[in-house]
Structures are given as C-alpha cells and as structure tokens.
C-alpha cells in the first residue's frame, strides 16, 4: 500500500479534535494541509493539488455541505475524493454528504484501523481513476495523431510541387509531434555531400534560410544522413555531433532534437529535423511518427522530382519544336528565292531558246549557277547547324588561329574581290584550344557579313584582345556602343573581332541578330540571319560568347570569345 | 495507585483512551501535548458557554458544546461528552433555556476529568 500515499487536505475548525489525525497521517508519510473553514479549503484546493479531502461538516464561514456542492460543480475539483468527518451522533449529516457525492465518512474520535482502511481505499480509487483518465487522454491523443498522420500521408503524396511538399511536411510534423520548429535538409546539387536547408518553420512561422549549409557529415543532420538512421537528442548542445553554427546563423536556440533520414529508392535524399518539443521529451513514439511522416514525404519528394523532370523535358521539347518550326520556315524561305530564280531562267531558256542571243543565254546560265551555289551554301550551313545541335561534346585541340583565319579568307576571297574590300589584320595570332572547322565557319560568317554590309568599298579590320572583365559584366562596351554579351565571361578570355565601316545597327536590330530563326525576316532584310545563329551556337558550344557593338552611322564590331587555356 | 487507576477507569473510557493512544502511535510526548491543550481549552469553552447563557446566544452555545463534545470524547470522557451533546442539541433548537444546570454539571464533571487526566499525564 506504500503507493497510496498522498496529499491530504483536512478541513476542520477544531484543531484539537484533528490533532491526533494530523499526527497519525504524517506518521504514515502523507502530506497534510489543514484548512480551518470551507472558504480557506476552496482557496487551497485551487492553489494546490490534493489527492483526498477530509471534510468536517459543521464549520463557520462555509460549512462542509457548501464545500461539497462547490467541488462537485467544478470540473477541476470534481474528481478529488472527499471523506466526511462526523460525530457519532451526526450520522444523518454523513448520509446526506454521501448522497451529495462524498466518497465515505469517518466518525470522531477517529479509529486508527478504520481511518487507515478508508483513506487507503479512497487514495487507491483516486489513483486508479487518475490512471484511467491518463490512459484515456493518451489514447485520445494517439488517435488524433494517427488521424492526422493518415491525412498528412494522403495530402503529402497528392502534392506535386516540391516547395509545397516541404511546407506541408513541416506544418504537419510540428503539429503532430508538438514542437517549436522543424526543417528539411536535402543534398546540395552543387557541392556533393553537403546538406542544404530547404525550408524551416520556427514558432509557426516560415523562415527562408539564406543558404544554410552543413558540410559533409557535420551536425546531427549530417550524421543522420550518413548513418541513415533516426536519432533522439534530449539536450542537443551537449551532443558532440551538434553543430552550433546553424543556431548562430538563425538566432534559434536548439535544445531537444529529433532527426530522421528521408529515404527514396533505397538511398538517403535528405533529413527531416524537429526541434524543441513543446512539453516533455521526444520519445520513441515521436520518432516512429516522424519516420512514418518522413516516408510519405520522401515519396512526395520523389514524385515532385519526377514531375519537375517531366516538366523540364516538356519545356525542352516545346523549345525544340518551335525551333524546328522556325528551321523549316527558314529553309523554305532561304531556298525559295534561288530556286525561283533558277526555275525562272530555266523556263525562259526552254520557252525562248531559239530567240535568245548567246550573250543572254550565257548570263542566264551564269545566274542559275550562282543561285545554285547559293542554295548549296545554304544547305551546307543547315547541315552544319544540324551537326552543331547534335554534338554533345566537342573534341578540343590546340589551334593555330593564323591558319584558320587564312583558310577563312581564302573561302571569301571571291567576295572580297567582288566588293574590292580592304582587309586589315594582325600579323600574329594567338593559339587557342578549340575546334578548327567551326572557328573557320565563324570567321567566314563574320567576314562575309562585314564585306557585304560594310562601306563602299568596305574596309574590314580583324583583331583580338585579352579581356579580364569585371565579374558580373560582359566585355567592355566600345566607345558609344552597346555590348550584347549574354552573360559575364570568366577572367582571361580571348576575344576575337571583325570591325566593318557599314551603316551600323540600331539597338533593336542588334538584339535580334543572334536569335535563332525567330522573326528572322526582319533581320534578313539586312542580310544577317541564319549565319549568325550558327555562329552563336558554335561559339557557345565551344565555351565562348558572341557579341556585337554598333551604333548607327559608325559601323559594327562583331566578336566572339574563347576561353583561354 | 490502585485507587487512582480506579478513578481514572471510571471517568475515562479505557477503550477510547486505547484508541487515542493507537491514533498517535503511542507517542507519549504528543499525548502530553494533547492533554495540556485540552486542559487549557476546556475551561475557556465552559466560560464561553456561560457567556452564551448570559447573552442568550444559542448559536455560540451550539458551537462550543459541539467542540467540547468531540474533544472530551477523544479522551474517553463520555459523561462530559454526553452533557455537551445535550447542550449542543439545545443550542441547535435555538434556545439557552435550562442550559445553566447542564453547564454547572459539565463543570463539575470536567474538574473530575481534569484530575483524572493529570494523573494519567504523570503516568505517561
């Protein structure tokens, strides 16, 4: 019976008559508090926790009946057992009290044997009742948690967007376990082995972490990710695995912690961490709950990832489709003119063969041959473009730029002659690591454009420089010109350029130049077109960038960069 | 010694005394304390009864008699306790009439109980 020891409140206005009672209960290790009247008793009942009340009936201020009535009408006091103290000649009062909800009665003077039996029985009943209620409460909490868990599992797997999955997961885990915060960590795609915080919830608020990272194996999350098993840590700062740097960065103070790995397709993809349990400690039960939730979440992550990959594929396919459309359109457009010309002259030749002079015939045939050559060039360009698009990796070799430029010049020699072009270039060229046939194609494009659209006669200048651009900026803008450099180039970049003395291009025209196929007609009106989109593809494939600097009336500079060795 | 014991036995119910000894775990010191408190309190209560009688205060009579009833029963002073019960009933009925005679009897009874308790106290 040693467990039936409790805190007993004795309510009686006659100290002498209860002195032996108090003495005896204290000898039996109960904690005894005495109230001298009903009012005082109620104050004490609200202020402290009692296991049993021994209540005298006849008292000034507030009698025993009133105390009983009050206690039975109050949810917080209703379940505390009351034993009524009565004189032997007050039996009818004791009976009345029992009908009002008192557990039992004791008569004065107290009999020690009866006293022990009745107090013991009352305390035992109270203990069993408390236990039962605790079990009930626990069951209720368990049931609520399970319902929530079930719902979360369903909800989570239905969401297909990763940030949403993470947000929902964090909300759910905080609610189910009852914690101050939670966070999700996934492997860093840039630095393998590192974990990056995807999102964190603290005190019900979403915090977007600013690149919170845990280096490989560091912190409790890092340990969990490597070990592949969950942990319970009752006081994190004492744990040797704990990394205080995260708390320093967030201003959060971690005490208790629970972390589980997120498994997808037999490998750990990240860690779910729950911190600071609101009441009590994280236990095995919480661990099991969080693990269940993490399993649903991992499936959801996996789904979201698949959907994202699918979306990327779709986007790529859409872009390719558009490109193909534009490609087909360009092919048709570019080939139509020479075909029409050839067909027109051939038709005239056939119809009026006998009437045509030999001179005319010769000219017609010459035009037909020229247009045939044009078509052939266009088809060559298209084939090159198709190859560039297909190539995944280019085999880079040391390349003597001087001979590449010379080859290109040879190819446009007929054009230079036709336009009486003056071509100026340096005597020495650097060596680069690149792919000769493509670079030659770039020069041919730039040079023929410069000759065709330069001054009359054209003056074309070639050159190169070594640029070390500031981070985040393109190659420096020429005097009064606009640089159309897509992105910043890495330090120590070789830039090759062709300057013409043509009419120059407006900013709008410049912007359209290298755009493959899109709205090509407008650019083609000035002759730049298919060629430049090939140039751009080639240069980008080789790790460089194309650019143009121009101002109306001041000529243009077309350039491309190549990474230095 | 025998006569004193006899006197005690007559005035104080041995079963009740045994019960009390049992209650306090045969703690002699505590018994002495209880007896002293009773011997101190009881005359005050009898005085209160006189006051109730003079002032016609039936409620005071009831309360005082109720307390003295329990306290004397504790030591087995059954005759005194019974007198107090009668006085309590009177007070409960809202009257003090005829209480004077009972109070005087209670005082007489108490003086004997007091002697018996003092003897008992010395023997502890």
Interface residues (C-beta under 8 A of the other chain):
Chain A: X14 X16 X17 X19 X20 X21 X23 X24 X27 X58 X60 X87 X88 X89 X108 X109 X110 X111 X112 X113 X115
Chain B: X16 X19 X20 X22 X23 X24 X25 X27 X30 X33 X34 X37 X38 X41 X63 X66 X67 X69 X70 X71 X73 X74 X85
